[in-house]
Amino acid sequence: MSMQSPTSPDLFLLNCSADFHSFALKLLAQARRNIAILSYDLDSAIFNTDEFVEAISEIARSSRYAQIQILVKDTQPLLENGHKLAKLAQRLSSKMTIRKLTVEPDDKKMGFILCDNNGLLYKNDDAIYQGFANFKAEAEVKHFRETFDYIWQYGETEPELQQFNI
């Protein structure tokens, strides 16, 4: 169960999949244009739900400047299981891109969602549900955005994720 930090009313400590799913949706609700996601395999408990996909879709459609970038370490589960976010990326290819990670960040285990310039959902280890959500994390978002942008430029598009299957 999530716990609000005593040091900041915008910081919440998270320790289960329900927390991460709930706070991901809350962060997306405040986002306006830019979403960056770094994940091992786009964990279904967080990213493969109708609510999450709908929230991403709303952001993508809300502004012609909206941009959703997703870096995934292992794309095989997305290809094998028909991930809802991958299908959305196929439909909104001008606003949403999924790339396979080829260069590891310094912290190889972390996963995160960056929302605009201030929203952050962070997992210490992408395989374990422990981390935090911060609604006003400008400095942290700037740091993680620099890391993300660096590894994004080396990410590879996965041709099978770009195909639109009718």
C-alpha positions as CSV (number, residue, x, y, z in Angstrom):
1,M,0.0,0.0,0.0
2,S,1.3,3.4,-0.9
3,M,2.5,5.8,1.7
4,Q,2.8,9.6,1.5
5,S,6.3,10.8,2.3
6,P,6.6,12.9,5.5
7,T,9.0,15.2,3.6
8,S,6.8,16.1,0.7
9,P,3.0,16.0,-0.1
10,D,3.8,15.2,-3.7
11,L,6.0,12.1,-3.0
12,F,4.5,8.7,-2.5
13,L,6.4,5.5,-1.6
14,L,5.0,2.5,-3.6
15,N,5.4,-1.2,-2.9
16,C,2.9,-3.3,-4.9
17,S,1.6,-3.6,-8.5
18,A,-1.7,-1.9,-7.6
19,D,0.2,1.1,-6.3
20,F,2.2,1.4,-9.5
21,H,-0.9,1.1,-11.7
22,S,-2.9,3.6,-9.7
23,F,-0.1,6.2,-9.5
24,A,0.8,5.7,-13.2
25,L,-2.8,6.7,-14.0
26,K,-2.7,9.7,-11.7
27,L,0.5,10.9,-13.3
28,L,-0.9,10.5,-16.8
29,A,-4.0,12.4,-15.7
30,Q,-1.8,15.5,-15.1
31,A,0.4,15.0,-18.2
32,R,-0.2,17.3,-21.2
33,R,2.3,16.5,-24.0
34,N,5.3,14.3,-23.3
35,I,5.6,10.8,-21.9
36,A,8.8,8.8,-21.7
37,I,8.7,5.2,-20.5
38,L,11.7,2.9,-19.8
39,S,10.7,-0.6,-19.0
40,Y,12.0,-4.1,-19.2
41,D,9.0,-5.6,-20.9
42,L,6.0,-3.2,-20.3
43,D,4.7,-5.1,-17.3
44,S,1.1,-6.1,-18.0
45,A,0.0,-5.2,-14.5
46,I,0.8,-1.5,-15.2
47,F,0.9,-1.0,-18.9
48,N,-1.4,-3.5,-20.5
49,T,-4.7,-2.3,-19.0
50,D,-7.6,-0.6,-20.7
51,E,-7.3,2.4,-18.3
52,F,-3.6,2.9,-19.0
53,V,-3.9,2.6,-22.7
54,E,-6.9,5.0,-22.8
55,A,-4.9,7.5,-20.7
56,I,-2.0,7.3,-23.2
57,S,-4.4,7.6,-26.1
58,E,-6.0,10.7,-24.7
59,I,-2.6,12.4,-24.2
60,A,-1.6,11.5,-27.8
61,R,-4.8,12.9,-29.2
62,S,-5.0,16.0,-27.0
63,S,-2.2,18.0,-28.8
64,R,-0.6,17.9,-32.2
65,Y,2.7,18.3,-30.2
66,A,2.1,15.3,-28.0
67,Q,4.9,12.7,-28.0
68,I,5.0,9.3,-26.3
69,Q,8.3,7.5,-26.4
70,I,8.8,4.0,-25.0
71,L,12.0,2.1,-24.6
72,V,11.7,-1.6,-23.9
73,K,14.5,-3.9,-23.0
74,D,12.7,-7.1,-24.1
75,T,10.2,-6.8,-26.9
76,Q,9.4,-10.5,-27.2
77,P,6.5,-10.5,-24.7
78,L,4.9,-7.6,-26.6
79,L,5.1,-9.5,-29.8
80,E,4.0,-12.8,-28.4
81,N,1.1,-11.6,-26.2
82,G,-0.5,-8.8,-28.3
83,H,0.2,-6.0,-25.8
84,K,-2.5,-3.3,-25.9
85,L,0.1,-0.5,-25.8
86,A,1.9,-1.9,-28.8
87,K,-1.3,-2.0,-30.7
88,L,-2.0,1.6,-29.8
89,A,1.5,2.6,-31.0
90,Q,0.7,1.0,-34.3
91,R,-2.5,3.1,-34.7
92,L,-0.9,6.3,-33.4
93,S,2.5,5.9,-35.1
94,S,3.0,9.6,-35.7
95,K,2.7,10.4,-31.9
96,M,3.9,7.2,-30.3
97,T,7.1,5.2,-30.8
98,I,8.4,2.0,-29.2
99,R,12.0,1.2,-29.5
100,K,14.1,-1.7,-28.3
101,L,16.9,-0.7,-25.9
102,T,20.4,-1.4,-27.2
103,V,22.4,0.8,-24.8
104,E,21.9,0.2,-21.1
105,P,21.6,3.1,-18.7
106,D,24.0,3.2,-15.7
107,D,21.3,1.7,-13.5
108,K,20.4,-1.3,-15.6
109,K,17.5,-2.4,-13.3
110,M,15.5,0.8,-13.0
111,G,12.2,1.5,-14.8
112,F,10.3,4.7,-15.0
113,I,7.6,6.9,-16.5
114,L,8.3,10.6,-17.1
115,C,5.4,12.9,-17.5
116,D,6.1,16.3,-19.0
117,N,8.7,18.1,-16.9
118,N,7.6,17.2,-13.5
119,G,5.9,13.8,-13.1
120,L,7.9,10.7,-12.2
121,L,7.0,7.1,-11.4
122,Y,10.2,5.2,-10.6
123,K,10.9,1.5,-9.9
124,N,14.2,0.7,-8.3
125,D,14.2,-2.6,-10.0
126,D,11.8,-3.0,-12.9
127,A,11.2,-6.7,-11.8
128,I,10.1,-5.7,-8.3
129,Y,7.3,-3.4,-7.2
130,Q,9.2,-1.0,-5.0
131,G,9.8,2.7,-5.8
132,F,8.0,6.0,-5.7
133,A,5.8,8.5,-7.5
134,N,6.5,12.2,-7.4
135,F,4.2,14.8,-8.9
136,K,6.6,17.6,-8.6
137,A,10.0,16.1,-9.4
138,E,11.5,18.7,-11.8
139,A,15.1,18.0,-11.0
140,E,14.8,14.2,-11.1
141,V,12.7,14.3,-14.3
142,K,15.4,16.5,-15.9
143,H,18.1,14.0,-14.9
144,F,16.2,10.9,-16.1
145,R,15.1,12.7,-19.3
146,E,18.8,13.3,-20.1
147,T,19.5,9.6,-19.5
148,F,16.4,8.6,-21.5
149,D,17.3,10.9,-24.5
150,Y,20.8,9.5,-24.6
151,I,19.7,5.9,-24.8
152,W,16.8,6.7,-27.0
153,Q,19.1,7.8,-29.8
154,Y,20.6,4.3,-29.8
155,G,17.2,2.4,-29.5
156,E,16.2,0.3,-32.5
157,T,12.8,0.1,-34.0
158,E,11.3,-3.3,-33.9
159,P,9.8,-4.0,-37.4
160,E,7.2,-6.4,-36.0
161,L,5.9,-3.8,-33.6
162,Q,5.4,-1.3,-36.5
163,Q,3.3,-3.6,-38.7
164,F,-0.4,-3.0,-38.5
165,N,-2.1,-6.4,-38.6
166,I,-5.6,-6.3,-40.0
